[in-house]
Amino acid sequence: MAWERAGLISPHEHYSFEELGQLRTLRDLQASMRISAKSIRASVDAMQRVAGMRNPLLEASAVRRGSRLTFRHAGALMDPLTQQLAFDFETSDGRQLQVVRASGSLAQHAAEVQEMFLRAVQLEESPATIPAAILLYEEILAMRPEHAPTLINLGTIHYNLRKYGQAEALYRRATLADPEYALAFFDLGNVLDEMQQLNEATVAYQKAVSLVPQYADAHYNLALAYERQGHKRRALRHWLTYVRLDPVGPWASHAKDQARKILKTEKLSIVSRRGRLTKVAG
């Protein structure tokens, strides 16, 4: 289908309820807004870059604004292609609407934070300007300590600098600032893994996949974590899920190999969808 060719949906025979919901969203976007799959993919890719989202179609709401596709998130509309912020006056929360309309300074403050965030993202593109990006992210956090995308991006800078303690603290703050932000839990799992805190890393990865069941990378890392703890049967489920979500490439090949090894060495009982018990001999 066009969505698979555009890279918006991973190709496989059976879709989960969440994936069916995403397909319905994509269908409605194309039908009601007359926006092509290619254009939607461009907006999704741009939103991933500028807002730090893994899957904007799951983590935000797609909205048409004029002739462009924007995303509603945290009470604002973001056009990721132009990197412009518009304030969402169509919210069903009347109290929020009144506050935004009554306070121009609130809207101005939010716009200023968003503009600073986008500048910091651009500064991250060059190693020479990473220090400037750090300073700008810290300035944002002085204004809005709960700004989850800033916490994640700054945490990732520290992670790449091998300052794992600082990265962990920032990722934890991001999970508290936005408990529905799957990327925050995924990144927290990664840094905890680096710090040899495998049990806590596993919990973080579990939270990421519970929030976004299509989060392929989180399934992959969770499978690795389970294997390292000796929980091969638990790992198998996530290896197979990863292959279903991302069936092509070296990581998929590795996941398939790991699943085959587990199936060969473990005697597993697999319950089919009809409830019949099937023995898989090692």
Contacts in CASP RR format, 6 or more apart in sequence:
PFRMAT RR
TARGET T0000
AUTHOR 0000-0000-0000
METHOD contacts of the structure
MODEL  1
MAWERAGLISPHEHYSFEELGQLRTLRDLQASMRISAKSIRASVDAMQRV
AGMRNPLLEASAVRRGSRLTFRHAGALMDPLTQQLAFDFETSDGRQLQVV
RASGSLAQHAAEVQEMFLRAVQLEESPATIPAAILLYEEILAMRPEHAPT
LINLGTIHYNLRKYGQAEALYRRATLADPEYALAFFDLGNVLDEMQQLNE
ATVAYQKAVSLVPQYADAHYNLALAYERQGHKRRALRHWLTYVRLDPVGP
WASHAKDQARKILKTEKLSIVSRRGRLTKVAG
1 9 0 8 1.000
2 37 0 8 1.000
3 9 0 8 1.000
3 23 0 8 1.000
3 26 0 8 1.000
3 37 0 8 1.000
4 10 0 8 1.000
4 11 0 8 1.000
5 37 0 8 1.000
6 37 0 8 1.000
6 38 0 8 1.000
6 40 0 8 1.000
6 41 0 8 1.000
7 41 0 8 1.000
8 22 0 8 1.000
8 26 0 8 1.000
8 37 0 8 1.000
8 40 0 8 1.000
8 41 0 8 1.000
8 44 0 8 1.000
8 57 0 8 1.000
9 19 0 8 1.000
9 22 0 8 1.000
9 23 0 8 1.000
9 26 0 8 1.000
10 214 0 8 1.000
10 216 0 8 1.000
10 244 0 8 1.000
10 245 0 8 1.000
10 246 0 8 1.000
10 247 0 8 1.000
11 247 0 8 1.000
12 244 0 8 1.000
12 245 0 8 1.000
12 247 0 8 1.000
15 23 0 8 1.000
16 213 0 8 1.000
16 214 0 8 1.000
18 58 0 8 1.000
18 213 0 8 1.000
18 214 0 8 1.000
19 214 0 8 1.000
22 57 0 8 1.000
22 58 0 8 1.000
22 214 0 8 1.000
25 57 0 8 1.000
25 62 0 8 1.000
26 37 0 8 1.000
26 40 0 8 1.000
26 57 0 8 1.000
29 35 0 8 1.000
29 40 0 8 1.000
29 62 0 8 1.000
29 64 0 8 1.000
29 69 0 8 1.000
30 36 0 8 1.000
30 37 0 8 1.000
30 40 0 8 1.000
32 64 0 8 1.000
33 64 0 8 1.000
33 69 0 8 1.000
35 64 0 8 1.000
35 69 0 8 1.000
39 69 0 8 1.000
40 62 0 8 1.000
40 69 0 8 1.000
42 81 0 8 1.000
43 56 0 8 1.000
43 62 0 8 1.000
43 68 0 8 1.000
43 69 0 8 1.000
43 70 0 8 1.000
43 71 0 8 1.000
43 80 0 8 1.000
43 81 0 8 1.000
44 55 0 8 1.000
44 56 0 8 1.000
44 57 0 8 1.000
46 80 0 8 1.000
46 81 0 8 1.000
46 83 0 8 1.000
47 53 0 8 1.000
47 56 0 8 1.000
47 60 0 8 1.000
47 71 0 8 1.000
47 78 0 8 1.000
47 80 0 8 1.000
48 54 0 8 1.000
48 55 0 8 1.000
48 56 0 8 1.000
49 80 0 8 1.000
49 121 0 8 1.000
50 78 0 8 1.000
50 80 0 8 1.000
50 83 0 8 1.000
50 118 0 8 1.000
50 121 0 8 1.000
51 60 0 8 1.000
51 71 0 8 1.000
51 73 0 8 1.000
51 78 0 8 1.000
51 80 0 8 1.000
51 149 0 8 1.000
52 149 0 8 1.000
52 152 0 8 1.000
52 153 0 8 1.000
52 183 0 8 1.000
53 59 0 8 1.000
53 60 0 8 1.000
53 73 0 8 1.000
53 183 0 8 1.000
54 182 0 8 1.000
54 183 0 8 1.000
54 186 0 8 1.000
54 212 0 8 1.000
54 215 0 8 1.000
54 217 0 8 1.000
55 212 0 8 1.000
55 214 0 8 1.000
55 215 0 8 1.000
56 62 0 8 1.000
56 71 0 8 1.000
56 80 0 8 1.000
58 212 0 8 1.000
58 214 0 8 1.000
59 73 0 8 1.000
59 180 0 8 1.000
59 181 0 8 1.000
59 182 0 8 1.000
59 183 0 8 1.000
59 212 0 8 1.000
60 71 0 8 1.000
60 72 0 8 1.000
60 73 0 8 1.000
60 78 0 8 1.000
61 71 0 8 1.000
61 72 0 8 1.000
61 73 0 8 1.000
62 69 0 8 1.000
62 70 0 8 1.000
62 71 0 8 1.000
62 72 0 8 1.000
63 69 0 8 1.000
63 70 0 8 1.000
63 71 0 8 1.000
63 72 0 8 1.000
63 77 0 8 1.000
64 70 0 8 1.000
65 77 0 8 1.000
65 79 0 8 1.000
65 86 0 8 1.000
68 79 0 8 1.000
68 81 0 8 1.000
68 82 0 8 1.000
70 77 0 8 1.000
70 78 0 8 1.000
70 79 0 8 1.000
70 80 0 8 1.000
70 86 0 8 1.000
71 77 0 8 1.000
71 78 0 8 1.000
71 80 0 8 1.000
72 88 0 8 1.000
75 87 0 8 1.000
75 88 0 8 1.000
75 91 0 8 1.000
75 96 0 8 1.000
76 85 0 8 1.000
76 86 0 8 1.000
76 87 0 8 1.000
76 88 0 8 1.000
76 110 0 8 1.000
76 114 0 8 1.000
77 85 0 8 1.000
77 86 0 8 1.000
77 87 0 8 1.000
77 88 0 8 1.000
78 84 0 8 1.000
78 85 0 8 1.000
78 86 0 8 1.000
78 114 0 8 1.000
79 85 0 8 1.000
79 86 0 8 1.000
83 118 0 8 1.000
85 110 0 8 1.000
85 111 0 8 1.000
85 114 0 8 1.000
85 115 0 8 1.000
87 100 0 8 1.000
87 107 0 8 1.000
87 110 0 8 1.000
87 111 0 8 1.000
89 97 0 8 1.000
89 100 0 8 1.000
89 101 0 8 1.000
91 97 0 8 1.000
99 106 0 8 1.000
100 106 0 8 1.000
100 107 0 8 1.000
109 143 0 8 1.000
112 143 0 8 1.000
113 140 0 8 1.000
113 143 0 8 1.000
113 144 0 8 1.000
113 147 0 8 1.000
116 136 0 8 1.000
116 139 0 8 1.000
116 140 0 8 1.000
117 137 0 8 1.000
117 140 0 8 1.000
117 147 0 8 1.000
117 149 0 8 1.000
117 150 0 8 1.000
119 136 0 8 1.000
120 133 0 8 1.000
120 136 0 8 1.000
120 137 0 8 1.000
120 140 0 8 1.000
120 150 0 8 1.000
120 153 0 8 1.000
121 133 0 8 1.000
121 153 0 8 1.000
123 129 0 8 1.000
123 130 0 8 1.000
123 132 0 8 1.000
123 133 0 8 1.000
123 136 0 8 1.000
124 130 0 8 1.000
124 133 0 8 1.000
124 153 0 8 1.000
124 157 0 8 1.000
130 157 0 8 1.000
133 157 0 8 1.000
134 154 0 8 1.000
134 157 0 8 1.000
137 150 0 8 1.000
137 153 0 8 1.000
137 154 0 8 1.000
137 157 0 8 1.000
138 154 0 8 1.000
140 147 0 8 1.000
140 150 0 8 1.000
141 147 0 8 1.000
141 150 0 8 1.000
141 151 0 8 1.000
141 154 0 8 1.000
144 150 0 8 1.000
145 173 0 8 1.000
145 177 0 8 1.000
146 173 0 8 1.000
146 176 0 8 1.000
146 177 0 8 1.000
146 178 0 8 1.000
147 177 0 8 1.000
148 174 0 8 1.000
148 177 0 8 1.000
148 178 0 8 1.000
148 181 0 8 1.000
148 184 0 8 1.000
151 170 0 8 1.000
151 171 0 8 1.000
151 173 0 8 1.000
151 174 0 8 1.000
151 177 0 8 1.000
151 184 0 8 1.000
152 170 0 8 1.000
152 171 0 8 1.000
152 174 0 8 1.000
152 181 0 8 1.000
152 183 0 8 1.000
152 184 0 8 1.000
152 187 0 8 1.000
154 170 0 8 1.000
155 166 0 8 1.000
155 167 0 8 1.000
155 170 0 8 1.000
155 171 0 8 1.000
155 187 0 8 1.000
156 167 0 8 1.000
156 187 0 8 1.000
158 164 0 8 1.000
158 165 0 8 1.000
158 166 0 8 1.000
158 167 0 8 1.000
158 170 0 8 1.000
159 167 0 8 1.000
159 187 0 8 1.000
159 190 0 8 1.000
159 191 0 8 1.000
159 194 0 8 1.000
164 191 0 8 1.000
164 194 0 8 1.000
164 195 0 8 1.000
165 191 0 8 1.000
165 195 0 8 1.000
167 187 0 8 1.000
167 191 0 8 1.000
168 188 0 8 1.000
168 191 0 8 1.000
168 192 0 8 1.000
168 195 0 8 1.000
171 184 0 8 1.000
171 187 0 8 1.000
171 188 0 8 1.000
171 189 0 8 1.000
171 191 0 8 1.000
172 188 0 8 1.000
174 181 0 8 1.000
174 184 0 8 1.000
174 187 0 8 1.000
174 188 0 8 1.000
175 181 0 8 1.000
175 184 0 8 1.000
175 185 0 8 1.000
175 188 0 8 1.000
175 207 0 8 1.000
178 184 0 8 1.000
180 211 0 8 1.000
181 211 0 8 1.000
182 207 0 8 1.000
182 208 0 8 1.000
182 209 0 8 1.000
182 211 0 8 1.000
182 212 0 8 1.000
182 215 0 8 1.000
182 218 0 8 1.000
183 208 0 8 1.000
185 204 0 8 1.000
185 205 0 8 1.000
185 207 0 8 1.000
185 208 0 8 1.000
185 211 0 8 1.000
185 218 0 8 1.000
186 204 0 8 1.000
186 205 0 8 1.000
186 208 0 8 1.000
186 215 0 8 1.000
186 217 0 8 1.000
186 218 0 8 1.000
186 221 0 8 1.000
188 201 0 8 1.000
188 204 0 8 1.000
189 200 0 8 1.000
189 201 0 8 1.000
189 204 0 8 1.000
189 205 0 8 1.000
189 208 0 8 1.000
189 221 0 8 1.000
190 201 0 8 1.000
190 221 0 8 1.000
192 198 0 8 1.000
192 200 0 8 1.000
192 201 0 8 1.000
192 204 0 8 1.000
193 201 0 8 1.000
193 221 0 8 1.000
193 225 0 8 1.000
198 225 0 8 1.000
198 228 0 8 1.000
198 229 0 8 1.000
199 229 0 8 1.000
201 221 0 8 1.000
201 225 0 8 1.000
202 222 0 8 1.000
202 225 0 8 1.000
202 226 0 8 1.000
202 229 0 8 1.000
205 218 0 8 1.000
205 221 0 8 1.000
205 222 0 8 1.000
205 225 0 8 1.000
206 222 0 8 1.000
208 215 0 8 1.000
208 218 0 8 1.000
208 222 0 8 1.000
209 215 0 8 1.000
209 218 0 8 1.000
209 219 0 8 1.000
209 222 0 8 1.000
209 238 0 8 1.000
212 218 0 8 1.000
214 245 0 8 1.000
216 241 0 8 1.000
216 242 0 8 1.000
216 245 0 8 1.000
216 246 0 8 1.000
219 238 0 8 1.000
219 239 0 8 1.000
219 241 0 8 1.000
219 242 0 8 1.000
219 245 0 8 1.000
220 238 0 8 1.000
220 239 0 8 1.000
220 242 0 8 1.000
220 251 0 8 1.000
220 255 0 8 1.000
222 235 0 8 1.000
222 238 0 8 1.000
223 235 0 8 1.000
223 236 0 8 1.000
223 237 0 8 1.000
223 238 0 8 1.000
223 239 0 8 1.000
223 242 0 8 1.000
223 255 0 8 1.000
223 258 0 8 1.000
224 235 0 8 1.000
226 232 0 8 1.000
226 234 0 8 1.000
226 235 0 8 1.000
226 238 0 8 1.000
227 235 0 8 1.000
227 258 0 8 1.000
232 262 0 8 1.000
232 265 0 8 1.000
232 266 0 8 1.000
233 262 0 8 1.000
233 266 0 8 1.000
233 268 0 8 1.000
235 258 0 8 1.000
235 262 0 8 1.000
236 259 0 8 1.000
236 262 0 8 1.000
236 263 0 8 1.000
236 266 0 8 1.000
236 268 0 8 1.000
239 255 0 8 1.000
239 256 0 8 1.000
239 258 0 8 1.000
239 259 0 8 1.000
239 262 0 8 1.000
240 255 0 8 1.000
240 259 0 8 1.000
242 251 0 8 1.000
242 252 0 8 1.000
242 255 0 8 1.000
243 252 0 8 1.000
243 255 0 8 1.000
243 256 0 8 1.000
243 259 0 8 1.000
246 252 0 8 1.000
262 268 0 8 1.000
263 280 0 8 1.000
263 282 0 8 1.000
264 282 0 8 1.000
265 282 0 8 1.000
266 282 0 8 1.000
267 279 0 8 1.000
267 280 0 8 1.000
267 281 0 8 1.000
267 282 0 8 1.000
268 279 0 8 1.000
268 280 0 8 1.000
268 282 0 8 1.000
269 277 0 8 1.000
269 278 0 8 1.000
269 279 0 8 1.000
269 280 0 8 1.000
270 277 0 8 1.000
270 278 0 8 1.000
270 280 0 8 1.000
271 277 0 8 1.000
271 278 0 8 1.000
272 278 0 8 1.000
END
